[in-house]
Amino acid sequence: MITVSDGVAAGTRDDVSGPALVTLLQNADFEVSGPEVVPDTHDRISDAIVGAVVNGADFVVTTGGTGLGPRDVTPQATSMLIDYEVPGLGELMRRAGQGSTPMASLSRGLAGVRGHALILNVPGSMRGATESLEAVIPVLGHAIQLLHGNTRHE
């Protein structure tokens, strides 16, 4: 779990979405570490994602930096690291958010695969982050099994 936020990294703002996502994932029986907090910079975001994958994470969630602001670079940093994108997950997250606000369509969060790990970008607001993650939780276990070569369909 990685929180991308200049304010949280600087200690001027509390991280609310990171801990909320940790709780959601733990309640869905995922083993979770973090949230690790990094500022909105390509290098720090990339280092955190790669570090999590190298340390054996099957699933990496970032929260923050998915909007249209000049420092919102999480999707760009992620896209440079992934082997391929999983567009249906991003579409599912935006569709879930649009039920609450039309602003969800402005989220550029993406999902992709690096090696055997699924990487998912969700918005930084607690509501946007939790709605996005809740939308994809039902398919995450199966996605991770597929990435590890368990391709039997029953």
Chimera marker file (.cmm) of the C-alpha trace (Angstrom):
<marker_set name="trace">
<marker id="1" x="0.000" y="0.000" z="0.000" r="1" g="1" b="0" radius="0.5"/>
<marker id="2" x="1.537" y="3.288" z="-1.130" r="1" g="1" b="0" radius="0.5"/>
<marker id="3" x="0.152" y="6.754" z="-0.433" r="1" g="1" b="0" radius="0.5"/>
<marker id="4" x="1.292" y="9.344" z="-2.971" r="1" g="1" b="0" radius="0.5"/>
<marker id="5" x="0.959" y="12.839" z="-1.513" r="1" g="1" b="0" radius="0.5"/>
<marker id="6" x="3.264" y="15.821" z="-1.165" r="1" g="1" b="0" radius="0.5"/>
<marker id="7" x="1.265" y="17.019" z="1.863" r="1" g="1" b="0" radius="0.5"/>
<marker id="8" x="1.296" y="13.697" z="3.691" r="1" g="1" b="0" radius="0.5"/>
<marker id="9" x="4.998" y="13.197" z="2.899" r="1" g="1" b="0" radius="0.5"/>
<marker id="10" x="5.748" y="16.679" z="4.273" r="1" g="1" b="0" radius="0.5"/>
<marker id="11" x="3.678" y="16.068" z="7.408" r="1" g="1" b="0" radius="0.5"/>
<marker id="12" x="1.242" y="18.895" z="6.667" r="1" g="1" b="0" radius="0.5"/>
<marker id="13" x="-1.731" y="16.625" z="5.999" r="1" g="1" b="0" radius="0.5"/>
<marker id="14" x="-2.963" y="13.371" z="7.504" r="1" g="1" b="0" radius="0.5"/>
<marker id="15" x="-3.170" y="10.228" z="5.399" r="1" g="1" b="0" radius="0.5"/>
<marker id="16" x="-6.794" y="9.108" z="5.500" r="1" g="1" b="0" radius="0.5"/>
<marker id="17" x="-7.085" y="7.068" z="2.304" r="1" g="1" b="0" radius="0.5"/>
<marker id="18" x="-4.057" y="4.839" z="2.942" r="1" g="1" b="0" radius="0.5"/>
<marker id="19" x="-5.231" y="3.489" z="6.303" r="1" g="1" b="0" radius="0.5"/>
<marker id="20" x="-8.801" y="3.118" z="4.974" r="1" g="1" b="0" radius="0.5"/>
<marker id="21" x="-7.529" y="0.980" z="2.088" r="1" g="1" b="0" radius="0.5"/>
<marker id="22" x="-5.374" y="-1.114" z="4.423" r="1" g="1" b="0" radius="0.5"/>
<marker id="23" x="-8.484" y="-1.862" z="6.490" r="1" g="1" b="0" radius="0.5"/>
<marker id="24" x="-10.530" y="-2.736" z="3.389" r="1" g="1" b="0" radius="0.5"/>
<marker id="25" x="-7.853" y="-5.122" z="2.138" r="1" g="1" b="0" radius="0.5"/>
<marker id="26" x="-7.374" y="-6.749" z="5.552" r="1" g="1" b="0" radius="0.5"/>
<marker id="27" x="-11.138" y="-7.243" z="5.828" r="1" g="1" b="0" radius="0.5"/>
<marker id="28" x="-10.992" y="-8.985" z="2.440" r="1" g="1" b="0" radius="0.5"/>
<marker id="29" x="-8.287" y="-11.345" z="3.815" r="1" g="1" b="0" radius="0.5"/>
<marker id="30" x="-5.336" y="-9.768" z="2.016" r="1" g="1" b="0" radius="0.5"/>
<marker id="31" x="-2.005" y="-9.525" z="3.809" r="1" g="1" b="0" radius="0.5"/>
<marker id="32" x="-1.098" y="-5.833" z="3.739" r="1" g="1" b="0" radius="0.5"/>
<marker id="33" x="1.933" y="-3.719" z="4.528" r="1" g="1" b="0" radius="0.5"/>
<marker id="34" x="2.088" y="0.055" z="4.696" r="1" g="1" b="0" radius="0.5"/>
<marker id="35" x="0.966" y="2.523" z="3.839" r="1" g="1" b="0" radius="0.5"/>
<marker id="36" x="4.344" y="3.737" z="2.652" r="1" g="1" b="0" radius="0.5"/>
<marker id="37" x="4.150" y="7.476" z="1.984" r="1" g="1" b="0" radius="0.5"/>
<marker id="38" x="5.960" y="9.117" z="-0.939" r="1" g="1" b="0" radius="0.5"/>
<marker id="39" x="5.739" y="12.587" z="-2.500" r="1" g="1" b="0" radius="0.5"/>
<marker id="40" x="4.277" y="13.175" z="-5.957" r="1" g="1" b="0" radius="0.5"/>
<marker id="41" x="7.462" y="12.533" z="-7.956" r="1" g="1" b="0" radius="0.5"/>
<marker id="42" x="8.105" y="9.969" z="-10.690" r="1" g="1" b="0" radius="0.5"/>
<marker id="43" x="11.239" y="8.620" z="-9.030" r="1" g="1" b="0" radius="0.5"/>
<marker id="44" x="9.795" y="8.141" z="-5.557" r="1" g="1" b="0" radius="0.5"/>
<marker id="45" x="6.591" y="6.566" z="-6.881" r="1" g="1" b="0" radius="0.5"/>
<marker id="46" x="8.543" y="4.247" z="-9.168" r="1" g="1" b="0" radius="0.5"/>
<marker id="47" x="10.975" y="3.266" z="-6.414" r="1" g="1" b="0" radius="0.5"/>
<marker id="48" x="8.127" y="2.431" z="-4.042" r="1" g="1" b="0" radius="0.5"/>
<marker id="49" x="6.255" y="0.301" z="-6.590" r="1" g="1" b="0" radius="0.5"/>
<marker id="50" x="9.359" y="-1.552" z="-7.764" r="1" g="1" b="0" radius="0.5"/>
<marker id="51" x="10.465" y="-2.062" z="-4.165" r="1" g="1" b="0" radius="0.5"/>
<marker id="52" x="7.131" y="-3.630" z="-3.260" r="1" g="1" b="0" radius="0.5"/>
<marker id="53" x="7.250" y="-5.972" z="-6.255" r="1" g="1" b="0" radius="0.5"/>
<marker id="54" x="10.889" y="-6.942" z="-5.612" r="1" g="1" b="0" radius="0.5"/>
<marker id="55" x="9.965" y="-7.714" z="-2.001" r="1" g="1" b="0" radius="0.5"/>
<marker id="56" x="7.329" y="-10.186" z="-3.207" r="1" g="1" b="0" radius="0.5"/>
<marker id="57" x="4.070" y="-8.240" z="-3.288" r="1" g="1" b="0" radius="0.5"/>
<marker id="58" x="1.387" y="-9.882" z="-5.429" r="1" g="1" b="0" radius="0.5"/>
<marker id="59" x="-0.704" y="-6.726" z="-5.402" r="1" g="1" b="0" radius="0.5"/>
<marker id="60" x="0.377" y="-3.088" z="-5.060" r="1" g="1" b="0" radius="0.5"/>
<marker id="61" x="-2.141" y="-0.305" z="-4.503" r="1" g="1" b="0" radius="0.5"/>
<marker id="62" x="-1.249" y="3.359" z="-4.814" r="1" g="1" b="0" radius="0.5"/>
<marker id="63" x="-3.597" y="6.063" z="-3.609" r="1" g="1" b="0" radius="0.5"/>
<marker id="64" x="-3.263" y="9.630" z="-4.846" r="1" g="1" b="0" radius="0.5"/>
<marker id="65" x="-1.871" y="11.445" z="-7.842" r="1" g="1" b="0" radius="0.5"/>
<marker id="66" x="-4.455" y="10.216" z="-10.357" r="1" g="1" b="0" radius="0.5"/>
<marker id="67" x="-6.143" y="13.527" z="-11.176" r="1" g="1" b="0" radius="0.5"/>
<marker id="68" x="-5.405" y="16.301" z="-13.637" r="1" g="1" b="0" radius="0.5"/>
<marker id="69" x="-3.210" y="18.467" z="-11.419" r="1" g="1" b="0" radius="0.5"/>
<marker id="70" x="0.323" y="19.291" z="-12.488" r="1" g="1" b="0" radius="0.5"/>
<marker id="71" x="1.820" y="17.094" z="-9.719" r="1" g="1" b="0" radius="0.5"/>
<marker id="72" x="-0.551" y="14.167" z="-10.357" r="1" g="1" b="0" radius="0.5"/>
<marker id="73" x="1.968" y="11.802" z="-11.959" r="1" g="1" b="0" radius="0.5"/>
<marker id="74" x="1.125" y="8.402" z="-10.467" r="1" g="1" b="0" radius="0.5"/>
<marker id="75" x="-0.344" y="6.956" z="-13.698" r="1" g="1" b="0" radius="0.5"/>
<marker id="76" x="2.647" y="8.160" z="-15.741" r="1" g="1" b="0" radius="0.5"/>
<marker id="77" x="5.104" y="6.642" z="-13.266" r="1" g="1" b="0" radius="0.5"/>
<marker id="78" x="3.124" y="3.399" z="-13.167" r="1" g="1" b="0" radius="0.5"/>
<marker id="79" x="2.782" y="3.124" z="-16.944" r="1" g="1" b="0" radius="0.5"/>
<marker id="80" x="6.571" y="3.223" z="-17.297" r="1" g="1" b="0" radius="0.5"/>
<marker id="81" x="6.908" y="0.208" z="-14.968" r="1" g="1" b="0" radius="0.5"/>
<marker id="82" x="4.229" y="-2.193" z="-16.137" r="1" g="1" b="0" radius="0.5"/>
<marker id="83" x="4.549" y="-4.988" z="-18.660" r="1" g="1" b="0" radius="0.5"/>
<marker id="84" x="0.945" y="-4.487" z="-19.753" r="1" g="1" b="0" radius="0.5"/>
<marker id="85" x="-2.228" y="-2.702" z="-18.716" r="1" g="1" b="0" radius="0.5"/>
<marker id="86" x="-5.472" y="-4.254" z="-17.445" r="1" g="1" b="0" radius="0.5"/>
<marker id="87" x="-7.919" y="-1.594" z="-18.683" r="1" g="1" b="0" radius="0.5"/>
<marker id="88" x="-11.086" y="-3.285" z="-17.414" r="1" g="1" b="0" radius="0.5"/>
<marker id="89" x="-10.100" y="-2.625" z="-13.804" r="1" g="1" b="0" radius="0.5"/>
<marker id="90" x="-9.619" y="1.110" z="-14.401" r="1" g="1" b="0" radius="0.5"/>
<marker id="91" x="-12.936" y="1.228" z="-16.223" r="1" g="1" b="0" radius="0.5"/>
<marker id="92" x="-14.651" y="-0.614" z="-13.376" r="1" g="1" b="0" radius="0.5"/>
<marker id="93" x="-13.240" y="1.793" z="-10.784" r="1" g="1" b="0" radius="0.5"/>
<marker id="94" x="-14.326" y="4.893" z="-12.709" r="1" g="1" b="0" radius="0.5"/>
<marker id="95" x="-17.783" y="3.460" z="-13.344" r="1" g="1" b="0" radius="0.5"/>
<marker id="96" x="-18.214" y="2.768" z="-9.608" r="1" g="1" b="0" radius="0.5"/>
<marker id="97" x="-17.171" y="6.305" z="-8.732" r="1" g="1" b="0" radius="0.5"/>
<marker id="98" x="-19.511" y="7.868" z="-11.263" r="1" g="1" b="0" radius="0.5"/>
<marker id="99" x="-22.412" y="6.593" z="-9.168" r="1" g="1" b="0" radius="0.5"/>
<marker id="100" x="-21.339" y="9.121" z="-6.525" r="1" g="1" b="0" radius="0.5"/>
<marker id="101" x="-19.845" y="11.960" z="-8.546" r="1" g="1" b="0" radius="0.5"/>
<marker id="102" x="-19.317" y="12.836" z="-12.197" r="1" g="1" b="0" radius="0.5"/>
<marker id="103" x="-15.772" y="13.904" z="-11.206" r="1" g="1" b="0" radius="0.5"/>
<marker id="104" x="-14.798" y="10.212" z="-11.076" r="1" g="1" b="0" radius="0.5"/>
<marker id="105" x="-14.428" y="10.335" z="-14.854" r="1" g="1" b="0" radius="0.5"/>
<marker id="106" x="-11.419" y="12.643" z="-14.339" r="1" g="1" b="0" radius="0.5"/>
<marker id="107" x="-9.465" y="9.941" z="-12.519" r="1" g="1" b="0" radius="0.5"/>
<marker id="108" x="-6.600" y="8.567" z="-14.611" r="1" g="1" b="0" radius="0.5"/>
<marker id="109" x="-5.901" y="5.638" z="-12.309" r="1" g="1" b="0" radius="0.5"/>
<marker id="110" x="-4.778" y="2.544" z="-14.126" r="1" g="1" b="0" radius="0.5"/>
<marker id="111" x="-4.192" y="-1.100" z="-13.465" r="1" g="1" b="0" radius="0.5"/>
<marker id="112" x="-1.321" y="-3.076" z="-14.864" r="1" g="1" b="0" radius="0.5"/>
<marker id="113" x="0.992" y="-6.009" z="-14.369" r="1" g="1" b="0" radius="0.5"/>
<marker id="114" x="4.678" y="-6.089" z="-13.585" r="1" g="1" b="0" radius="0.5"/>
<marker id="115" x="6.006" y="-9.620" z="-13.473" r="1" g="1" b="0" radius="0.5"/>
<marker id="116" x="3.574" y="-11.540" z="-11.259" r="1" g="1" b="0" radius="0.5"/>
<marker id="117" x="2.238" y="-8.459" z="-9.469" r="1" g="1" b="0" radius="0.5"/>
<marker id="118" x="-0.926" y="-6.497" z="-10.128" r="1" g="1" b="0" radius="0.5"/>
<marker id="119" x="-0.523" y="-2.738" z="-9.657" r="1" g="1" b="0" radius="0.5"/>
<marker id="120" x="-3.569" y="-0.550" z="-9.116" r="1" g="1" b="0" radius="0.5"/>
<marker id="121" x="-3.806" y="3.259" z="-8.906" r="1" g="1" b="0" radius="0.5"/>
<marker id="122" x="-6.792" y="4.677" z="-7.016" r="1" g="1" b="0" radius="0.5"/>
<marker id="123" x="-7.708" y="8.304" z="-6.260" r="1" g="1" b="0" radius="0.5"/>
<marker id="124" x="-6.370" y="10.068" z="-3.183" r="1" g="1" b="0" radius="0.5"/>
<marker id="125" x="-9.680" y="11.050" z="-1.611" r="1" g="1" b="0" radius="0.5"/>
<marker id="126" x="-10.900" y="8.538" z="0.931" r="1" g="1" b="0" radius="0.5"/>
<marker id="127" x="-14.275" y="8.164" z="-0.795" r="1" g="1" b="0" radius="0.5"/>
<marker id="128" x="-12.753" y="7.822" z="-4.272" r="1" g="1" b="0" radius="0.5"/>
<marker id="129" x="-10.112" y="5.415" z="-3.038" r="1" g="1" b="0" radius="0.5"/>
<marker id="130" x="-12.477" y="3.153" z="-1.117" r="1" g="1" b="0" radius="0.5"/>
<marker id="131" x="-15.155" y="3.109" z="-3.836" r="1" g="1" b="0" radius="0.5"/>
<marker id="132" x="-12.527" y="2.222" z="-6.423" r="1" g="1" b="0" radius="0.5"/>
<marker id="133" x="-11.023" y="-0.586" z="-4.374" r="1" g="1" b="0" radius="0.5"/>
<marker id="134" x="-14.419" y="-1.953" z="-3.334" r="1" g="1" b="0" radius="0.5"/>
<marker id="135" x="-15.360" y="-2.153" z="-7.022" r="1" g="1" b="0" radius="0.5"/>
<marker id="136" x="-12.436" y="-4.431" z="-7.899" r="1" g="1" b="0" radius="0.5"/>
<marker id="137" x="-12.018" y="-6.511" z="-4.721" r="1" g="1" b="0" radius="0.5"/>
<marker id="138" x="-14.343" y="-9.261" z="-6.035" r="1" g="1" b="0" radius="0.5"/>
<marker id="139" x="-11.948" y="-10.041" z="-8.926" r="1" g="1" b="0" radius="0.5"/>
<marker id="140" x="-8.565" y="-9.468" z="-7.257" r="1" g="1" b="0" radius="0.5"/>
<marker id="141" x="-8.080" y="-12.976" z="-5.893" r="1" g="1" b="0" radius="0.5"/>
<marker id="142" x="-8.741" y="-14.537" z="-9.281" r="1" g="1" b="0" radius="0.5"/>
<marker id="143" x="-6.490" y="-12.018" z="-11.028" r="1" g="1" b="0" radius="0.5"/>
<marker id="144" x="-3.613" y="-12.813" z="-8.672" r="1" g="1" b="0" radius="0.5"/>
<marker id="145" x="-4.113" y="-16.558" z="-9.165" r="1" g="1" b="0" radius="0.5"/>
<marker id="146" x="-3.953" y="-16.073" z="-12.936" r="1" g="1" b="0" radius="0.5"/>
<marker id="147" x="-0.754" y="-14.053" z="-12.647" r="1" g="1" b="0" radius="0.5"/>
<marker id="148" x="0.821" y="-16.946" z="-10.750" r="1" g="1" b="0" radius="0.5"/>
<marker id="149" x="-0.060" y="-19.427" z="-13.472" r="1" g="1" b="0" radius="0.5"/>
<marker id="150" x="-3.224" y="-20.915" z="-12.012" r="1" g="1" b="0" radius="0.5"/>
<marker id="151" x="-5.232" y="-20.634" z="-15.213" r="1" g="1" b="0" radius="0.5"/>
<marker id="152" x="-7.741" y="-23.404" z="-14.621" r="1" g="1" b="0" radius="0.5"/>
<marker id="153" x="-11.299" y="-22.161" z="-15.006" r="1" g="1" b="0" radius="0.5"/>
<marker id="154" x="-13.967" y="-24.052" z="-13.147" r="1" g="1" b="0" radius="0.5"/>
<link id1="1" id2="2" r="1" g="1" b="0" radius="0.2"/>
<link id1="2" id2="3" r="1" g="1" b="0" radius="0.2"/>
<link id1="3" id2="4" r="1" g="1" b="0" radius="0.2"/>
<link id1="4" id2="5" r="1" g="1" b="0" radius="0.2"/>
<link id1="5" id2="6" r="1" g="1" b="0" radius="0.2"/>
<link id1="6" id2="7" r="1" g="1" b="0" radius="0.2"/>
<link id1="7" id2="8" r="1" g="1" b="0" radius="0.2"/>
<link id1="8" id2="9" r="1" g="1" b="0" radius="0.2"/>
<link id1="9" id2="10" r="1" g="1" b="0" radius="0.2"/>
<link id1="10" id2="11" r="1" g="1" b="0" radius="0.2"/>
<link id1="11" id2="12" r="1" g="1" b="0" radius="0.2"/>
<link id1="12" id2="13" r="1" g="1" b="0" radius="0.2"/>
<link id1="13" id2="14" r="1" g="1" b="0" radius="0.2"/>
<link id1="14" id2="15" r="1" g="1" b="0" radius="0.2"/>
<link id1="15" id2="16" r="1" g="1" b="0" radius="0.2"/>
<link id1="16" id2="17" r="1" g="1" b="0" radius="0.2"/>
<link id1="17" id2="18" r="1" g="1" b="0" radius="0.2"/>
<link id1="18" id2="19" r="1" g="1" b="0" radius="0.2"/>
<link id1="19" id2="20" r="1" g="1" b="0" radius="0.2"/>
<link id1="20" id2="21" r="1" g="1" b="0" radius="0.2"/>
<link id1="21" id2="22" r="1" g="1" b="0" radius="0.2"/>
<link id1="22" id2="23" r="1" g="1" b="0" radius="0.2"/>
<link id1="23" id2="24" r="1" g="1" b="0" radius="0.2"/>
<link id1="24" id2="25" r="1" g="1" b="0" radius="0.2"/>
<link id1="25" id2="26" r="1" g="1" b="0" radius="0.2"/>
<link id1="26" id2="27" r="1" g="1" b="0" radius="0.2"/>
<link id1="27" id2="28" r="1" g="1" b="0" radius="0.2"/>
<link id1="28" id2="29" r="1" g="1" b="0" radius="0.2"/>
<link id1="29" id2="30" r="1" g="1" b="0" radius="0.2"/>
<link id1="30" id2="31" r="1" g="1" b="0" radius="0.2"/>
<link id1="31" id2="32" r="1" g="1" b="0" radius="0.2"/>
<link id1="32" id2="33" r="1" g="1" b="0" radius="0.2"/>
<link id1="33" id2="34" r="1" g="1" b="0" radius="0.2"/>
<link id1="34" id2="35" r="1" g="1" b="0" radius="0.2"/>
<link id1="35" id2="36" r="1" g="1" b="0" radius="0.2"/>
<link id1="36" id2="37" r="1" g="1" b="0" radius="0.2"/>
<link id1="37" id2="38" r="1" g="1" b="0" radius="0.2"/>
<link id1="38" id2="39" r="1" g="1" b="0" radius="0.2"/>
<link id1="39" id2="40" r="1" g="1" b="0" radius="0.2"/>
<link id1="40" id2="41" r="1" g="1" b="0" radius="0.2"/>
<link id1="41" id2="42" r="1" g="1" b="0" radius="0.2"/>
<link id1="42" id2="43" r="1" g="1" b="0" radius="0.2"/>
<link id1="43" id2="44" r="1" g="1" b="0" radius="0.2"/>
<link id1="44" id2="45" r="1" g="1" b="0" radius="0.2"/>
<link id1="45" id2="46" r="1" g="1" b="0" radius="0.2"/>
<link id1="46" id2="47" r="1" g="1" b="0" radius="0.2"/>
<link id1="47" id2="48" r="1" g="1" b="0" radius="0.2"/>
<link id1="48" id2="49" r="1" g="1" b="0" radius="0.2"/>
<link id1="49" id2="50" r="1" g="1" b="0" radius="0.2"/>
<link id1="50" id2="51" r="1" g="1" b="0" radius="0.2"/>
<link id1="51" id2="52" r="1" g="1" b="0" radius="0.2"/>
<link id1="52" id2="53" r="1" g="1" b="0" radius="0.2"/>
<link id1="53" id2="54" r="1" g="1" b="0" radius="0.2"/>
<link id1="54" id2="55" r="1" g="1" b="0" radius="0.2"/>
<link id1="55" id2="56" r="1" g="1" b="0" radius="0.2"/>
<link id1="56" id2="57" r="1" g="1" b="0" radius="0.2"/>
<link id1="57" id2="58" r="1" g="1" b="0" radius="0.2"/>
<link id1="58" id2="59" r="1" g="1" b="0" radius="0.2"/>
<link id1="59" id2="60" r="1" g="1" b="0" radius="0.2"/>
<link id1="60" id2="61" r="1" g="1" b="0" radius="0.2"/>
<link id1="61" id2="62" r="1" g="1" b="0" radius="0.2"/>
<link id1="62" id2="63" r="1" g="1" b="0" radius="0.2"/>
<link id1="63" id2="64" r="1" g="1" b="0" radius="0.2"/>
<link id1="64" id2="65" r="1" g="1" b="0" radius="0.2"/>
<link id1="65" id2="66" r="1" g="1" b="0" radius="0.2"/>
<link id1="66" id2="67" r="1" g="1" b="0" radius="0.2"/>
<link id1="67" id2="68" r="1" g="1" b="0" radius="0.2"/>
<link id1="68" id2="69" r="1" g="1" b="0" radius="0.2"/>
<link id1="69" id2="70" r="1" g="1" b="0" radius="0.2"/>
<link id1="70" id2="71" r="1" g="1" b="0" radius="0.2"/>
<link id1="71" id2="72" r="1" g="1" b="0" radius="0.2"/>
<link id1="72" id2="73" r="1" g="1" b="0" radius="0.2"/>
<link id1="73" id2="74" r="1" g="1" b="0" radius="0.2"/>
<link id1="74" id2="75" r="1" g="1" b="0" radius="0.2"/>
<link id1="75" id2="76" r="1" g="1" b="0" radius="0.2"/>
<link id1="76" id2="77" r="1" g="1" b="0" radius="0.2"/>
<link id1="77" id2="78" r="1" g="1" b="0" radius="0.2"/>
<link id1="78" id2="79" r="1" g="1" b="0" radius="0.2"/>
<link id1="79" id2="80" r="1" g="1" b="0" radius="0.2"/>
<link id1="80" id2="81" r="1" g="1" b="0" radius="0.2"/>
<link id1="81" id2="82" r="1" g="1" b="0" radius="0.2"/>
<link id1="82" id2="83" r="1" g="1" b="0" radius="0.2"/>
<link id1="83" id2="84" r="1" g="1" b="0" radius="0.2"/>
<link id1="84" id2="85" r="1" g="1" b="0" radius="0.2"/>
<link id1="85" id2="86" r="1" g="1" b="0" radius="0.2"/>
<link id1="86" id2="87" r="1" g="1" b="0" radius="0.2"/>
<link id1="87" id2="88" r="1" g="1" b="0" radius="0.2"/>
<link id1="88" id2="89" r="1" g="1" b="0" radius="0.2"/>
<link id1="89" id2="90" r="1" g="1" b="0" radius="0.2"/>
<link id1="90" id2="91" r="1" g="1" b="0" radius="0.2"/>
<link id1="91" id2="92" r="1" g="1" b="0" radius="0.2"/>
<link id1="92" id2="93" r="1" g="1" b="0" radius="0.2"/>
<link id1="93" id2="94" r="1" g="1" b="0" radius="0.2"/>
<link id1="94" id2="95" r="1" g="1" b="0" radius="0.2"/>
<link id1="95" id2="96" r="1" g="1" b="0" radius="0.2"/>
<link id1="96" id2="97" r="1" g="1" b="0" radius="0.2"/>
<link id1="97" id2="98" r="1" g="1" b="0" radius="0.2"/>
<link id1="98" id2="99" r="1" g="1" b="0" radius="0.2"/>
<link id1="99" id2="100" r="1" g="1" b="0" radius="0.2"/>
<link id1="100" id2="101" r="1" g="1" b="0" radius="0.2"/>
<link id1="101" id2="102" r="1" g="1" b="0" radius="0.2"/>
<link id1="102" id2="103" r="1" g="1" b="0" radius="0.2"/>
<link id1="103" id2="104" r="1" g="1" b="0" radius="0.2"/>
<link id1="104" id2="105" r="1" g="1" b="0" radius="0.2"/>
<link id1="105" id2="106" r="1" g="1" b="0" radius="0.2"/>
<link id1="106" id2="107" r="1" g="1" b="0" radius="0.2"/>
<link id1="107" id2="108" r="1" g="1" b="0" radius="0.2"/>
<link id1="108" id2="109" r="1" g="1" b="0" radius="0.2"/>
<link id1="109" id2="110" r="1" g="1" b="0" radius="0.2"/>
<link id1="110" id2="111" r="1" g="1" b="0" radius="0.2"/>
<link id1="111" id2="112" r="1" g="1" b="0" radius="0.2"/>
<link id1="112" id2="113" r="1" g="1" b="0" radius="0.2"/>
<link id1="113" id2="114" r="1" g="1" b="0" radius="0.2"/>
<link id1="114" id2="115" r="1" g="1" b="0" radius="0.2"/>
<link id1="115" id2="116" r="1" g="1" b="0" radius="0.2"/>
<link id1="116" id2="117" r="1" g="1" b="0" radius="0.2"/>
<link id1="117" id2="118" r="1" g="1" b="0" radius="0.2"/>
<link id1="118" id2="119" r="1" g="1" b="0" radius="0.2"/>
<link id1="119" id2="120" r="1" g="1" b="0" radius="0.2"/>
<link id1="120" id2="121" r="1" g="1" b="0" radius="0.2"/>
<link id1="121" id2="122" r="1" g="1" b="0" radius="0.2"/>
<link id1="122" id2="123" r="1" g="1" b="0" radius="0.2"/>
<link id1="123" id2="124" r="1" g="1" b="0" radius="0.2"/>
<link id1="124" id2="125" r="1" g="1" b="0" radius="0.2"/>
<link id1="125" id2="126" r="1" g="1" b="0" radius="0.2"/>
<link id1="126" id2="127" r="1" g="1" b="0" radius="0.2"/>
<link id1="127" id2="128" r="1" g="1" b="0" radius="0.2"/>
<link id1="128" id2="129" r="1" g="1" b="0" radius="0.2"/>
<link id1="129" id2="130" r="1" g="1" b="0" radius="0.2"/>
<link id1="130" id2="131" r="1" g="1" b="0" radius="0.2"/>
<link id1="131" id2="132" r="1" g="1" b="0" radius="0.2"/>
<link id1="132" id2="133" r="1" g="1" b="0" radius="0.2"/>
<link id1="133" id2="134" r="1" g="1" b="0" radius="0.2"/>
<link id1="134" id2="135" r="1" g="1" b="0" radius="0.2"/>
<link id1="135" id2="136" r="1" g="1" b="0" radius="0.2"/>
<link id1="136" id2="137" r="1" g="1" b="0" radius="0.2"/>
<link id1="137" id2="138" r="1" g="1" b="0" radius="0.2"/>
<link id1="138" id2="139" r="1" g="1" b="0" radius="0.2"/>
<link id1="139" id2="140" r="1" g="1" b="0" radius="0.2"/>
<link id1="140" id2="141" r="1" g="1" b="0" radius="0.2"/>
<link id1="141" id2="142" r="1" g="1" b="0" radius="0.2"/>
<link id1="142" id2="143" r="1" g="1" b="0" radius="0.2"/>
<link id1="143" id2="144" r="1" g="1" b="0" radius="0.2"/>
<link id1="144" id2="145" r="1" g="1" b="0" radius="0.2"/>
<link id1="145" id2="146" r="1" g="1" b="0" radius="0.2"/>
<link id1="146" id2="147" r="1" g="1" b="0" radius="0.2"/>
<link id1="147" id2="148" r="1" g="1" b="0" radius="0.2"/>
<link id1="148" id2="149" r="1" g="1" b="0" radius="0.2"/>
<link id1="149" id2="150" r="1" g="1" b="0" radius="0.2"/>
<link id1="150" id2="151" r="1" g="1" b="0" radius="0.2"/>
<link id1="151" id2="152" r="1" g="1" b="0" radius="0.2"/>
<link id1="152" id2="153" r="1" g="1" b="0" radius="0.2"/>
<link id1="153" id2="154" r="1" g="1" b="0" radius="0.2"/>
</marker_set>
